[in-house]
Amino acid sequence: MTNSACDIDDDFIPISLVANYIFCPRRAWLESVGERVESSQMAQGFYDHRNVDKASPSVVDADSFRAIEVRHRQWGVCGRLDAVQMTKDGLIIREYKATPVKRSMTVTESMRVQLALQSACLEDMGYRVTSTEIFFTTHHRRITVDLKPEDYQKAEQAVKSVRQLVNSDTAPEPLEDDSRCLRCSHVGICLPEERKLKAVTRRNIVVSADCQVTHLATPGAKAFSRGGRMVVYKNGQELASVPLDSIQGIQVHGNTDLSSGLIRELMWRDIPILWCSGSGRLYGWSVPSYGPNGAQRIEQHVASHEGRLGLAREFIIAKVHNQRVLLRRSDKDNIVLPSLKNIEGKLGNANRWQEVLGLEGEAASLYFSQFGCLIKPEKRGEWPWSTRMRRPAPDALNALLDYAYTLLLSDCVRALISCGLDTHAGFLHSSKRNKPALALDLMEEFRAPVADSVVQTVVNNGEVKAEGFVNACGSVRMTDPTRKALIGAYERRMATEIMHPIFKYKASWRRVIEIQARMILGYLDGSQTRYRGIRIR
């Protein structure tokens, strides 16, 4: 059942939101703030409703109707019925439900409340309801549900509770050690076990499609939408054809065009598009007008203005720790390791923002003075290193780092967008410089284990060659094959699963970044008391 009947009046509570509240108040709250989730069970439900959810009511036969908009003005609730059959005694309501395979046809409490609300809406509109039933699409069977007076009382009270919930300034607490979380479609954004920032003892299953970030990196190519797929052409030749359902995000590199139809389709699907230059500078991104967590975004701006030293400090502690570990893996006796460890300890006791920035700068200087040690000794002559210099890159290693950091920044932007946070309202980097400050904050702890590690890998494994660069007026740039090799290595890294340092379960690096973005959101909305950065071993 959809909520289109409520679009014209925000004061009305959607019936589906009430049903979600009965299942779990936190899930209802996530829905109310605009969090959207794709799951196999939800996809099955949408598929089963394909003949039901239409723009306007449709007549099935002389006495049956589908997709009926209803509302109860006194209770302030509205929604859409799947199907209604007219009889001489009154109306019969039929609701379609998808259930996982091999599960019993159980009419849950939330289903009863949903039917009670639908029945109350029709009666408030002047119709008589004689019966309600659930049709289980997985089993192709229907069950009659006999509603009792207490079902209507419970439904009315639930509407009042949901109204209080959506008007609340804080999120309800996650369920604790509850079986409902095991296969809940919202568990990946709720993170009920993770909020305690401890090892997860009860692993909940995150059901999601096997999606990926698609990179368009061929100069002169054009991509457009056709038959539910993104097709890419250049000079009349098809280069690629990708199902839109398998795309998590689009990254456009350099002179590659997207048709307006494809852009519109991606916006409808809430798929972000990010554009960067051929040399690896992130220019911008596009997202739909509607996004989740609007009230939390306001709190983020307030917190950014006031400052949150705990957040800023944790970003840098994790960054320095990970730099130290990456260096230690290549050279356990490196001369700067004791100094980096000492700085990490000082950061934990820093109580001024300026002190944090000073220690971060000192650590960066030490780390990059030894960055050449990450390269195999036999390759260092071919890949000389002097110091870290940002755009324009004076040498090949700096050019690789610039591009790898742009790819990482793009993933951080995508993760924050999925949470509804403003990428420009940060806590470490200044928002006054008109840069995506919060995305830059988030990427700090991932620079060494992701971006630097990718550069180290492509050089040491010979995936890129020193001759795969060009020098243009003192600026070293990658050739097209070198850029694609780096992008490929980066995507392999992001798809690599690691044992999460805090929660002790396996997750891909891309998923870990999204989890950390949601940890920031949890800190801002009060779901957790502090934030902890990722520290590799």
C-alpha positions as CSV (number, residue, x, y, z in Angstrom):
1,M,0.0,0.0,0.0
2,T,1.3,3.4,-0.9
3,N,0.8,6.8,0.7
4,S,-0.2,9.0,-2.2
5,A,-3.5,9.9,-0.6
6,C,-1.5,11.8,2.0
7,D,0.6,13.9,-0.3
8,I,-1.8,16.8,-0.4
9,D,-1.9,17.2,3.4
10,D,1.2,16.7,5.6
11,D,-0.9,16.7,8.8
12,F,-2.4,13.3,7.9
13,I,-0.5,10.2,9.1
14,P,0.0,7.4,6.4
15,I,-1.6,4.1,7.4
16,S,1.6,2.3,6.4
17,L,3.6,4.4,8.9
18,V,1.2,3.3,11.6
19,A,1.7,-0.3,10.6
20,N,5.5,0.1,10.7
21,Y,5.1,1.7,14.2
22,I,3.4,-1.4,15.5
23,F,6.2,-3.5,14.1
24,C,9.0,-1.2,15.5
25,P,8.8,2.5,16.6
26,R,12.3,3.2,15.4
27,R,11.5,1.8,11.9
28,A,8.5,4.1,11.7
29,W,10.6,7.1,12.7
30,L,13.2,6.2,10.0
31,E,10.4,6.1,7.5
32,S,9.0,9.4,8.7
33,V,12.3,11.2,8.3
34,G,12.5,10.0,4.7
35,E,14.9,7.0,4.9
36,R,14.3,4.7,1.9
37,V,15.4,1.1,1.8
38,E,15.6,-1.4,-1.1
39,S,15.3,-5.0,-0.1
40,S,14.3,-8.3,-1.9
41,Q,11.2,-8.6,0.2
42,M,10.1,-5.0,-0.5
43,A,10.9,-5.5,-4.2
44,Q,8.7,-8.6,-4.2
45,G,5.9,-6.7,-2.5
46,F,6.1,-3.9,-5.1
47,Y,6.0,-6.5,-7.8
48,D,3.0,-8.2,-6.4
49,H,1.3,-4.7,-6.3
50,R,2.0,-4.0,-9.9
51,N,-1.7,-4.4,-10.9
52,V,-2.9,-2.6,-7.8
53,D,-0.8,0.6,-7.3
54,K,-1.9,2.7,-10.2
55,A,-2.3,6.5,-10.6
56,S,-6.1,6.3,-10.4
57,P,-8.7,3.7,-9.3
58,S,-9.3,1.0,-11.8
59,V,-12.3,-1.1,-12.3
60,V,-11.6,-4.8,-12.3
61,D,-15.2,-5.9,-12.8
62,A,-18.6,-4.6,-12.0
63,D,-18.2,-4.8,-8.3
64,S,-14.4,-4.8,-7.6
65,F,-12.1,-1.8,-7.4
66,R,-8.3,-1.4,-6.8
67,A,-6.0,1.3,-5.5
68,I,-8.6,3.2,-3.6
69,E,-7.6,6.4,-1.7
70,V,-9.1,6.7,1.8
71,R,-8.8,8.9,4.8
72,H,-10.3,9.4,8.3
73,R,-10.6,13.2,8.9
74,Q,-11.1,12.9,12.7
75,W,-8.2,10.6,13.3
76,G,-6.0,12.4,10.7
77,V,-4.9,9.2,8.9
78,C,-5.0,8.3,5.2
79,G,-3.7,5.7,2.7
80,R,-4.5,3.5,-0.2
81,L,-6.4,0.2,-0.2
82,D,-5.2,-2.6,-2.4
83,A,-8.6,-3.8,-3.4
84,V,-12.2,-3.5,-2.4
85,Q,-15.2,-5.7,-3.4
86,M,-18.7,-4.4,-3.3
87,T,-21.4,-6.7,-2.1
88,K,-25.1,-6.2,-1.2
89,D,-24.2,-6.1,2.5
90,G,-21.2,-3.7,2.2
91,L,-17.5,-3.7,1.3
92,I,-14.9,-6.3,1.6
93,I,-11.3,-5.0,2.0
94,R,-8.5,-7.1,0.6
95,E,-4.8,-6.4,1.4
96,Y,-1.9,-8.0,-0.5
97,K,1.1,-9.2,1.5
98,A,4.3,-10.8,0.4
99,T,6.0,-13.3,2.8
100,P,9.4,-15.0,2.7
101,V,9.3,-18.5,1.2
102,K,8.3,-21.3,3.6
103,R,7.0,-19.0,6.2
104,S,3.5,-19.5,7.6
105,M,0.6,-17.3,6.6
106,T,0.5,-15.4,9.9
107,V,-1.7,-12.3,10.4
108,T,0.5,-10.1,12.5
109,E,-0.6,-7.3,14.9
110,S,0.5,-4.7,12.4
111,M,-1.7,-6.3,9.7
112,R,-4.7,-6.2,12.0
113,V,-4.1,-2.5,12.8
114,Q,-3.7,-1.7,9.1
115,L,-7.0,-3.4,8.2
116,A,-8.7,-1.7,11.2
117,L,-7.5,1.7,10.0
118,Q,-8.6,1.0,6.4
119,S,-12.0,-0.1,7.6
120,A,-12.4,2.9,9.9
121,C,-11.4,5.2,7.0
122,L,-14.1,3.7,4.7
123,E,-16.7,4.0,7.4
124,D,-15.8,7.6,8.1
125,M,-16.3,8.2,4.3
126,G,-19.9,6.8,4.6
127,Y,-19.4,3.1,3.5
128,R,-20.2,-0.1,5.4
129,V,-17.4,-2.6,5.7
130,T,-18.6,-6.2,6.1
131,S,-15.3,-8.1,6.0
132,T,-11.5,-7.7,5.7
133,E,-8.9,-10.2,4.4
134,I,-5.3,-10.7,3.7
135,F,-4.1,-12.3,0.4
136,F,-0.6,-13.9,0.9
137,T,0.9,-13.6,-2.6
138,T,3.7,-16.1,-1.8
139,H,1.2,-18.8,-1.0
140,H,-1.6,-17.6,-3.3
141,R,-4.1,-17.9,-0.5
142,R,-6.3,-15.5,1.4
143,I,-7.3,-15.4,5.0
144,T,-10.3,-13.7,6.4
145,V,-9.5,-11.4,9.4
146,D,-12.3,-10.8,11.9
147,L,-11.7,-7.4,13.5
148,K,-12.8,-6.7,17.0
149,P,-13.6,-3.5,18.9
150,E,-10.2,-3.6,20.6
151,D,-8.5,-3.6,17.1
152,Y,-10.1,-0.3,16.3
153,Q,-9.2,1.1,19.7
154,K,-5.6,0.0,19.3
155,A,-5.5,1.5,15.8
156,E,-6.7,4.9,17.0
157,Q,-4.2,4.9,19.8
158,A,-1.4,3.9,17.4
159,V,-2.2,6.9,15.2
160,K,-1.9,9.2,18.2
161,S,1.4,7.6,19.2
162,V,2.8,7.9,15.7
163,R,1.8,11.6,15.6
164,Q,3.8,12.1,18.8
165,L,6.7,10.2,17.3
166,V,7.0,12.2,14.1
167,N,6.8,15.4,16.0
168,S,9.6,14.4,18.4
169,D,13.0,16.0,18.2
170,T,14.9,12.8,19.0
171,A,14.9,9.3,17.5
172,P,13.6,6.4,19.6
173,E,16.1,4.0,21.0
174,P,17.0,1.0,18.8
175,L,15.6,-2.4,19.8
176,E,18.0,-4.4,21.9
177,D,18.7,-8.1,21.2
178,D,15.3,-8.3,19.4
179,S,14.4,-11.0,16.8
180,R,12.6,-8.4,14.8
181,C,15.9,-6.9,13.8
182,L,17.2,-10.1,12.2
183,R,15.7,-9.6,8.8
184,C,14.2,-6.1,9.0
185,S,14.7,-4.2,5.8
186,H,15.8,-1.1,7.7
187,V,18.5,-2.8,9.8
188,G,21.3,-1.5,7.5
189,I,20.4,2.1,8.3
190,C,19.1,1.6,11.8
191,L,22.2,-0.2,13.0
192,P,20.6,-1.3,16.3
193,E,23.5,-3.3,17.6
194,E,26.2,-1.0,16.4
195,R,25.0,2.1,18.4
196,K,26.8,0.7,21.5
197,L,30.1,1.0,19.6
198,K,31.0,-2.5,20.8
199,A,31.5,-5.9,19.0
200,V,28.1,-7.1,17.7
201,T,27.2,-10.3,19.4
202,R,24.0,-10.9,17.3
203,R,24.6,-10.4,13.6
204,N,21.6,-9.0,11.8
205,I,21.3,-9.7,8.1
206,V,21.5,-6.6,5.8
207,V,19.4,-7.5,2.8
208,S,20.5,-5.3,-0.2
209,A,21.0,-5.6,-3.9
210,D,24.5,-6.3,-5.3
211,C,24.9,-2.7,-6.5
212,Q,28.1,-0.9,-7.7
213,V,29.5,2.5,-8.5
214,T,29.7,2.8,-12.3
215,H,32.6,4.9,-13.7
216,L,32.3,6.6,-17.1
217,A,35.9,7.4,-17.9
218,T,36.1,7.2,-21.7
219,P,36.7,10.7,-23.2
220,G,34.1,11.5,-25.9
221,A,31.6,8.8,-24.8
222,K,27.9,9.4,-24.2
223,A,25.6,7.5,-21.9
224,F,21.8,7.4,-22.1
225,S,18.9,5.4,-20.8
226,R,17.2,2.7,-22.8
227,G,14.9,-0.1,-21.7
228,G,15.9,0.1,-18.0
229,R,19.6,0.0,-18.8
230,M,22.3,2.6,-19.1
231,V,24.0,2.3,-22.5
232,V,27.3,4.0,-23.4
233,Y,28.3,4.8,-27.0
234,K,31.3,6.4,-28.7
235,N,31.5,7.0,-32.4
236,G,28.5,4.8,-33.0
237,Q,29.9,1.8,-31.2
238,E,28.3,0.5,-28.0
239,L,30.9,0.4,-25.2
240,A,28.8,-0.8,-22.3
241,S,25.2,-1.7,-21.3
242,V,24.5,-1.8,-17.5
243,P,21.1,-2.5,-15.8
244,L,20.0,0.6,-13.9
245,D,18.9,-1.6,-11.0
246,S,22.5,-2.7,-10.5
247,I,23.9,0.9,-10.2
248,Q,24.5,2.5,-6.8
249,G,26.1,5.6,-8.1
250,I,27.6,7.2,-11.3
251,Q,31.0,8.7,-11.4
252,V,31.7,10.8,-14.5
253,H,35.3,11.4,-15.4
254,G,36.4,14.2,-17.7
255,N,34.7,14.8,-21.1
256,T,31.9,12.2,-20.9
257,D,28.3,13.2,-21.5
258,L,25.0,12.0,-20.0
259,S,21.7,12.5,-21.7
260,S,19.0,14.5,-19.9
261,G,16.8,11.4,-20.0
262,L,19.4,9.4,-18.1
263,I,20.0,12.1,-15.6
264,R,16.2,12.3,-15.0
265,E,15.9,8.5,-14.6
266,L,18.8,8.4,-12.1
267,M,17.3,11.3,-10.1
268,W,14.0,9.4,-10.0
269,R,15.9,6.4,-8.7
270,D,17.8,8.4,-6.0
271,I,21.1,7.4,-7.7
272,P,23.7,10.2,-7.1
273,I,25.8,11.4,-10.1
274,L,29.3,12.9,-9.4
275,W,31.4,14.7,-11.9
276,C,35.2,15.1,-11.7
277,S,37.8,16.4,-14.1
278,G,40.2,14.2,-16.1
279,S,42.9,15.1,-13.6
280,G,40.8,14.1,-10.6
281,R,39.2,17.2,-9.2
282,L,35.7,16.7,-7.9
283,Y,33.4,19.4,-9.5
284,G,30.0,18.5,-8.1
285,W,27.1,16.1,-7.9
286,S,23.4,15.9,-8.4
287,V,20.8,14.6,-6.0
288,P,17.0,14.6,-5.8
289,S,15.2,17.5,-4.1
290,Y,13.8,15.3,-1.4
291,G,16.2,13.6,1.0
292,P,16.0,12.0,4.5
293,N,16.7,13.5,7.9
294,G,15.8,17.2,7.3
295,A,15.5,18.0,11.0
296,Q,18.8,16.2,11.7
297,R,20.5,18.3,9.0
298,I,19.5,21.4,10.8
299,E,21.0,20.0,14.0
300,Q,24.1,19.3,12.0
301,H,24.4,22.9,11.0
302,V,24.0,24.0,14.6
303,A,26.6,21.6,15.8
304,S,29.0,22.6,13.0
305,H,28.6,26.2,13.9
306,E,29.2,25.5,17.6
307,G,31.9,23.0,17.0
308,R,32.2,19.4,18.2
309,L,35.8,18.8,19.2
310,G,35.2,15.2,20.0
311,L,34.3,14.5,16.4
312,A,37.2,16.5,15.0
313,R,39.6,14.8,17.3
314,E,38.4,11.3,16.6
315,F,38.7,11.8,12.8
316,I,42.4,12.7,13.2
317,I,43.2,10.1,15.8
318,A,42.0,7.4,13.5
319,K,43.8,9.0,10.6
320,V,47.2,9.1,12.4
321,H,46.7,5.6,13.7
322,N,46.1,4.2,10.2
323,Q,49.0,6.1,8.7
324,R,51.3,4.6,11.3
325,V,49.9,1.0,10.7
326,L,50.3,1.3,6.9
327,L,54.0,2.5,7.3
328,R,54.6,-0.3,9.9
329,R,53.4,-3.0,7.4
330,S,56.0,-2.0,4.9
331,D,58.8,-1.1,7.3
332,K,58.4,-2.1,11.0
333,D,61.5,-0.3,12.0
334,N,60.7,3.0,10.3
335,I,62.1,6.0,12.2
336,V,58.9,8.0,12.4
337,L,56.7,5.3,13.9
338,P,57.5,6.2,17.5
339,S,56.8,9.9,16.8
340,L,53.5,9.0,15.1
341,K,52.4,6.9,18.1
342,N,53.3,9.7,20.4
343,I,51.2,12.2,18.4
344,E,48.3,9.8,18.5
345,G,48.5,9.7,22.3
346,K,48.7,13.5,22.5
347,L,45.6,13.9,20.2
348,G,43.6,11.9,22.7
349,N,44.2,14.6,25.4
350,A,43.9,17.6,23.1
351,N,41.3,20.0,24.3
352,R,41.6,22.8,21.7
353,W,40.7,22.7,18.0
354,Q,44.0,24.5,17.1
355,E,46.0,21.9,19.0
356,V,44.3,19.1,17.0
357,L,45.1,20.8,13.7
358,G,48.7,21.4,14.8
359,L,49.3,17.7,15.7
360,E,47.6,16.6,12.5
361,G,49.9,18.7,10.4
362,E,52.9,17.4,12.3
363,A,51.8,13.8,11.7
364,A,51.2,14.4,8.0
365,S,54.6,15.8,7.6
366,L,56.2,12.8,9.2
367,Y,54.1,10.3,7.3
368,F,54.7,11.7,3.9
369,S,58.4,12.1,4.5
370,Q,58.4,8.3,4.6
371,F,55.7,7.7,1.9
372,G,58.4,6.4,-0.5
373,C,59.0,3.5,1.9
374,L,55.6,2.0,0.8
375,I,57.1,1.4,-2.6
376,K,59.2,-1.8,-3.1
377,P,62.9,-1.1,-3.0
378,E,63.5,-2.3,-6.5
379,K,60.9,0.1,-7.9
380,R,61.8,3.3,-6.0
381,G,64.2,4.4,-8.7
382,E,61.4,4.2,-11.2
383,W,59.0,6.0,-8.8
384,P,60.9,8.8,-7.1
385,W,59.3,10.5,-4.1
386,S,60.3,13.8,-2.5
387,T,57.3,15.2,-0.7
388,R,53.5,15.5,-0.8
389,M,52.4,18.3,-3.1
390,R,48.8,18.8,-4.2
391,R,47.6,20.0,-7.6
392,P,49.3,20.5,-9.8
393,A,51.1,17.1,-9.1
394,P,54.8,17.4,-9.7
395,D,55.4,13.6,-10.1
396,A,53.5,10.4,-10.9
397,L,53.0,9.3,-7.2
398,N,51.4,12.6,-6.3
399,A,49.2,12.4,-9.4
400,L,48.0,8.9,-8.3
401,L,47.4,10.2,-4.8
402,D,45.3,13.2,-6.1
403,Y,43.1,10.9,-8.1
404,A,42.7,8.3,-5.4
405,Y,41.7,10.9,-2.9
406,T,39.1,12.2,-5.3
407,L,37.6,8.7,-5.7
408,L,37.6,8.3,-1.9
409,L,36.0,11.8,-1.4
410,S,33.3,10.8,-3.9
411,D,32.4,7.7,-1.9
412,C,32.3,9.8,1.3
413,V,29.9,12.3,-0.5
414,R,27.7,9.4,-1.6
415,A,27.6,8.0,2.0
416,L,26.7,11.3,3.5
417,I,24.0,12.0,0.9
418,S,22.4,8.6,1.7
419,C,22.1,9.7,5.3
420,G,20.7,13.1,4.4
421,L,23.6,15.0,5.9
422,D,25.0,18.2,4.4
423,T,28.4,17.5,3.0
424,H,29.5,21.1,3.5
425,A,28.8,21.5,7.2
426,G,31.9,19.9,8.8
427,F,33.6,19.7,12.2
428,L,37.3,19.6,11.3
429,H,37.6,21.3,7.9
430,S,36.2,24.8,7.7
431,S,32.9,25.3,6.0
432,K,33.9,28.9,5.2
433,R,36.1,27.6,2.3
434,N,33.1,26.4,0.4
435,K,34.4,22.8,0.2
436,P,32.6,19.6,1.1
437,A,33.9,19.9,4.7
438,L,32.1,17.0,6.3
439,A,33.0,14.6,3.4
440,L,36.6,15.7,3.9
441,D,36.3,15.0,7.6
442,L,34.9,11.5,7.0
443,M,37.6,10.6,4.5
444,E,40.5,11.4,6.9
445,E,40.3,8.0,8.6
446,F,40.1,6.2,5.2
447,R,43.0,7.9,3.4
448,A,45.7,5.5,4.4
449,P,43.9,2.1,4.4
450,V,42.0,2.9,1.2
451,A,43.5,5.6,-1.1
452,D,47.2,5.3,-0.1
453,S,46.9,1.5,-0.1
454,V,45.5,1.5,-3.6
455,V,48.3,3.7,-4.9
456,Q,50.8,1.4,-3.1
457,T,49.2,-1.7,-4.7
458,V,49.0,-0.5,-8.3
459,V,52.7,0.6,-8.2
460,N,54.1,-2.4,-6.5
461,N,52.1,-4.9,-8.6
462,G,53.0,-3.2,-11.8
463,E,49.4,-2.3,-12.7
464,V,50.5,1.2,-13.7
465,K,53.8,2.1,-15.4
466,A,56.0,5.2,-15.0
467,E,55.6,5.9,-18.7
468,G,51.8,6.1,-18.3
469,F,52.0,9.7,-17.4
470,V,52.4,13.0,-19.4
471,N,54.0,16.2,-18.3
472,A,52.1,19.4,-19.2
473,C,53.9,22.6,-18.1
474,G,55.1,21.1,-14.9
475,S,51.8,19.2,-14.1
476,V,52.0,15.5,-14.3
477,R,48.8,13.8,-15.5
478,M,47.8,10.2,-16.0
479,T,47.1,8.8,-19.4
480,D,43.6,7.2,-20.1
481,P,44.8,3.6,-19.5
482,T,46.6,4.6,-16.3
483,R,43.5,6.3,-15.0
484,K,41.3,3.3,-15.8
485,A,43.8,1.0,-14.1
486,L,43.7,3.1,-10.9
487,I,39.9,3.2,-11.0
488,G,39.8,-0.5,-11.4
489,A,42.1,-1.1,-8.5
490,Y,40.2,1.3,-6.3
491,E,36.9,-0.5,-7.0
492,R,38.5,-3.8,-6.1
493,R,39.6,-2.3,-2.8
494,M,36.2,-0.9,-2.1
495,A,34.6,-4.3,-2.7
496,T,37.1,-6.0,-0.5
497,E,35.6,-7.3,2.8
498,I,37.4,-6.7,6.0
499,M,36.7,-7.6,9.6
500,H,35.1,-4.5,11.0
501,P,37.6,-3.2,13.7
502,I,34.7,-2.2,16.1
503,F,31.8,-4.5,15.3
504,K,33.8,-7.6,14.4
505,Y,31.8,-8.7,11.4
506,K,32.8,-8.7,7.7
507,A,31.8,-5.7,5.5
508,S,33.2,-4.2,2.4
509,W,35.2,-1.0,2.6
510,R,32.3,0.9,0.8
511,R,29.9,-0.4,3.4
512,V,32.2,0.5,6.2
513,I,32.3,4.1,5.0
514,E,28.5,4.2,4.9
515,I,28.4,2.8,8.4
516,Q,30.7,5.5,9.6
517,A,28.6,8.2,8.0
518,R,25.6,6.7,9.9
519,M,27.6,6.8,13.1
520,I,28.1,10.5,12.6
521,L,24.3,10.8,12.0
522,G,23.7,8.8,15.2
523,Y,25.9,11.1,17.2
524,L,24.0,14.1,15.9
525,D,20.5,12.7,16.4
526,G,21.3,11.5,19.9
527,S,21.1,7.7,19.1
528,Q,24.7,7.3,20.5
529,T,26.8,9.3,22.9
530,R,30.0,9.5,20.9
531,Y,31.7,8.7,17.6
532,R,34.6,6.3,17.1
533,G,36.8,6.3,14.0
534,I,38.0,3.2,12.1
535,R,41.4,2.0,13.3
536,I,43.1,-0.8,11.2
537,R,45.4,-3.4,12.7
